[in-house]
Amino acid sequence: MNLQDFTKLLRTRWITIVVTMLVSVLAAVAYSLLTTPLYQASTRLYVSTSAGSSAADLYQGNRLSQERVLSYTQLITGETLAQRTIDKLGVNMTAPALQERVKASAKLDTVLIDVSVLDESPVRARDIANALSDEFVVMVRELETPKPGAAPDARVIVEQRASVPTKPVIPKTARNLAIGLGLGLLTGIGLAVLRDMLDNTVKSRETLEEITGVGIVGAIPLDKVRRNQPVIPFDTETSAIAEAFRKLRTNLQFLSVDNPPRVIIVTSSVPNEGKSTTAINLALALAEAEHNVVLVDGDMRRPSLDRYLHLVGQVGFSTVLSGGASLSEVLQQTQYPRLTVLTSGAIPPNPSELLGSMAAKTVLTELRQKFDYVIVDSAPLLAVTDGALLAANADGALIMTRFGQTKRDQVVHAARNLADVGASLLGAVLTMMPTRGGGSYSYSYSYSYYGESAKPESKEAKSAASDTSPESSDTAP
């Protein structure tokens, strides 16, 4: 993974990272709130030894004091002094418990000892620190006196007594928050990398091209409006999604310059990948370019074109295949110029047999003769064999792949199903690509020429302008 891939990963998985950081910070806040506040009281002790009046004696005495300091720090945190302090104050605490709350430290090459005591009560912390220091002075006098009545070899003076602390030193809220933020960031990045490694969905053009073995002929951006209104009004629409469908139209026309595909199956691996919406708007985009187009609902299990286009759905493709009506009788004109629709018709008990019959092949051949393009919306390839059967009798199929949802192995099996029946896979289309984030749709084409002229632009000019627009990198609904 190079720096560019890592940056893209962070942009794609930013929600995981932010949520992890938020949880970590909240955990730090909870830890700080649940931690019992502890106050720290401190004293400072001065150690001196008996020495003569000469410079050598003074130097020797100072060296002896520095050597004693290290031993004294061990005595201060020992159990004996802790027990003597408890007995003096009469506090309800064991000597080992007090030992854990006492710390003693000495700076190098000095005769000073800093003593600190932690306690839940600021007043008791002060009392324990002062009592501990006083008892240590007595203990040193006892230990350093060689015989009764003699002067001690060393002595300790309480140079600074403890006062009542005003603020707790534990919990260290700022430190806890900083640690929580740092750990959350590292954990979030780790989870993002792990999720990306375990993610088996299609999220790039390169991946889809590698899996299918064909090129990407379209990338349609996510447009939430299309969920409720699948039909794009191409005569007035200049949005990114409309331009993406125009680019898909152009790419189809250049798949084979001498013999471009005219009977095209629009299918997908699994449901909810945007195939019906793509089929509708691809047909409308072709009709906008002055082509006579027929849109066929080849999904006889879950038909949807009649509902989306407000047409009669009880008679249609299945009616013709069963001999209930002729093709000319069931073709329906739409409100969109040059677009005719053959709805699915009544749902038959045997869709696969009907779509794989010679009658279905004959219908497609007849439609080819009457129209410039035949766009067929078929059932998903992994659910049933209907789409593969239709593709075998067509010029080829377009396979829809939903960005970040369709799994790689699903696309592999779908492409294999088409190959097994000898169908041609014309290309793949990435649908519902995000408009934000690492895999976002970007369309930098300027639309400023629309409306600049006082005269409305002709449809031929619009079509020419859209067909020469730069290729986008997004997905379809």
Secondary structure as the mmCIF struct_conf table of DSSP 4:
data_model
#
loop_
_struct_conf.conf_type_id
_struct_conf.id
_struct_conf.beg_label_comp_id
_struct_conf.beg_label_asym_id
_struct_conf.beg_label_seq_id
_struct_conf.end_label_comp_id
_struct_conf.end_label_asym_id
_struct_conf.end_label_seq_id
HELX_RH_AL_P HELX_RH_AL_P1 LEU A 3 THR A 12
TURN_TY1_P TURN_TY1_P1 ARG A 13 ARG A 13
HELX_RH_AL_P HELX_RH_AL_P2 TRP A 14 LEU A 34
BEND BEND1 THR A 35 THR A 35
HELX_LH_PP_P HELX_LH_PP_P1 THR A 36 PRO A 37
STRN STRN1 LEU A 38 LEU A 38
STRN STRN2 TYR A 39 THR A 49
BEND BEND2 SER A 53 SER A 54
HELX_RH_AL_P HELX_RH_AL_P3 ALA A 55 ILE A 76
TURN_TY1_P TURN_TY1_P2 THR A 77 THR A 77
BEND BEND3 GLY A 78 GLY A 78
HELX_RH_AL_P HELX_RH_AL_P4 GLU A 79 LEU A 89
TURN_TY1_P TURN_TY1_P3 GLY A 90 GLY A 90
BEND BEND4 ASN A 92 ASN A 92
HELX_RH_AL_P HELX_RH_AL_P5 ALA A 95 ARG A 101
STRN STRN3 VAL A 102 ALA A 106
TURN_TY1_P TURN_TY1_P4 LEU A 108 ASP A 109
BEND BEND5 VAL A 111 VAL A 111
STRN STRN4 LEU A 112 ASP A 119
BEND BEND6 GLU A 120 SER A 121
HELX_RH_AL_P HELX_RH_AL_P6 PRO A 122 GLU A 144
BEND BEND7 PRO A 146 LYS A 147
TURN_TY1_P TURN_TY1_P5 PRO A 148 GLY A 149
BEND BEND8 ALA A 150 ALA A 150
HELX_LH_PP_P HELX_LH_PP_P2 ALA A 151 PRO A 152
BEND BEND9 ASP A 153 ASP A 153
STRN STRN5 ALA A 154 GLN A 160
BEND BEND10 THR A 166 LYS A 167
STRN STRN6 ILE A 170 ILE A 170
BEND BEND11 PRO A 171 PRO A 171
HELX_RH_AL_P HELX_RH_AL_P7 THR A 173 LEU A 198
STRN STRN7 THR A 201 THR A 201
BEND BEND12 SER A 204 SER A 204
HELX_RH_AL_P HELX_RH_AL_P8 ARG A 205 THR A 212
BEND BEND13 GLY A 213 VAL A 214
STRN STRN8 ILE A 216 PRO A 221
TURN_TY1_P TURN_TY1_P6 LYS A 224 LYS A 224
HELX_RH_AL_P HELX_RH_AL_P9 VAL A 225 ASN A 228
TURN_TY1_P TURN_TY1_P7 PHE A 234 THR A 236
BEND BEND14 SER A 239 SER A 239
HELX_RH_AL_P HELX_RH_AL_P10 ALA A 240 GLN A 253
TURN_TY1_P TURN_TY1_P8 PHE A 254 PHE A 254
BEND BEND15 LEU A 255 ASN A 259
STRN STRN9 VAL A 263 SER A 268
BEND BEND16 SER A 269 GLY A 274
HELX_RH_AL_P HELX_RH_AL_P11 LYS A 275 GLU A 288
TURN_TY1_P TURN_TY1_P9 ALA A 289 GLU A 290
STRN STRN10 VAL A 293 ASP A 297
BEND BEND17 MET A 300 ARG A 302
HELX_RH_AL_P HELX_RH_AL_P12 LEU A 305 LEU A 309
TURN_TY1_P TURN_TY1_P10 HIS A 310 HIS A 310
BEND BEND18 GLN A 314 GLY A 316
HELX_RH_AL_P HELX_RH_AL_P13 PHE A 317 LEU A 321
TURN_TY1_P TURN_TY1_P11 SER A 322 GLY A 323
BEND BEND19 GLY A 324 ALA A 325
HELX_RH_AL_P HELX_RH_AL_P14 LEU A 327 VAL A 330
STRN STRN11 GLN A 332 GLN A 333
BEND BEND20 GLN A 335 TYR A 336
TURN_TY1_P TURN_TY1_P12 PRO A 337 ARG A 338
STRN STRN12 LEU A 339 LEU A 342
BEND BEND21 ALA A 346 ALA A 346
HELX_LH_PP_P HELX_LH_PP_P3 ILE A 347 PRO A 348
BEND BEND22 PRO A 349 PRO A 349
HELX_RH_AL_P HELX_RH_AL_P15 PRO A 351 LEU A 355
TURN_TY1_P TURN_TY1_P13 GLY A 356 GLY A 356
BEND BEND23 SER A 357 SER A 357
HELX_RH_AL_P HELX_RH_AL_P16 MET A 358 LYS A 370
BEND BEND24 ASP A 372 ASP A 372
STRN STRN13 TYR A 373 ASP A 377
TURN_TY1_P TURN_TY1_P14 LEU A 381 ALA A 383
BEND BEND25 THR A 385 THR A 385
HELX_RH_AL_P HELX_RH_AL_P17 ASP A 386 ALA A 392
TURN_TY1_P TURN_TY1_P15 ASN A 393 ASN A 393
BEND BEND26 ALA A 394 ASP A 395
STRN STRN14 GLY A 396 ARG A 402
TURN_TY1_P TURN_TY1_P16 PHE A 403 GLN A 405
BEND BEND27 THR A 406 THR A 406
STRN STRN15 LYS A 407 LYS A 407
HELX_RH_AL_P HELX_RH_AL_P18 ARG A 408 ASP A 420
TURN_TY1_P TURN_TY1_P17 VAL A 421 GLY A 422
STRN STRN16 LEU A 425 MET A 433
BEND BEND28 THR A 435 GLY A 437
TURN_TY1_P TURN_TY1_P18 GLY A 438 GLY A 439
TURN_TY1_P TURN_TY1_P19 SER A 448 GLU A 452
BEND BEND29 SER A 453 LYS A 455
HELX_LH_PP_P HELX_LH_PP_P4 PRO A 456 SER A 458
HELX_RH_AL_P HELX_RH_AL_P19 LYS A 459 ASP A 467
TURN_TY1_P TURN_TY1_P20 THR A 468 THR A 468
BEND BEND30 SER A 469 SER A 469
HELX_LH_PP_P HELX_LH_PP_P5 PRO A 470 SER A 472
STRN STRN17 ALA A 476 ALA A 476
#
